[in-house]
Amino acid sequence: MSHARKPPAPERAKLVRDGFTMPEADYALLKALKSRLHEVQREAKKSELLRAGLRALAELDPPALAAALDRLTPVKTGRPRKTAP
């Protein structure tokens, strides 16, 4: 009786948790993109859209990448101050 060995499970990617701030218009764009995907019966999480965007940016040459970043409205970085109750 021969026992077949299971192939090793693929190694899971290490996940990193992060937080960031974006303008309301960009956040609304995530919602609009999710809505557009309904046309092709595809759901997406915000993180999937952000990851897909990163992959698309990674394909740009450096001048095109810089131009894409130059089109963004700058945002103030850091966490907002907590207001006293």
Beta strands, then each sheet from edge to edge (+ up, - down):
end
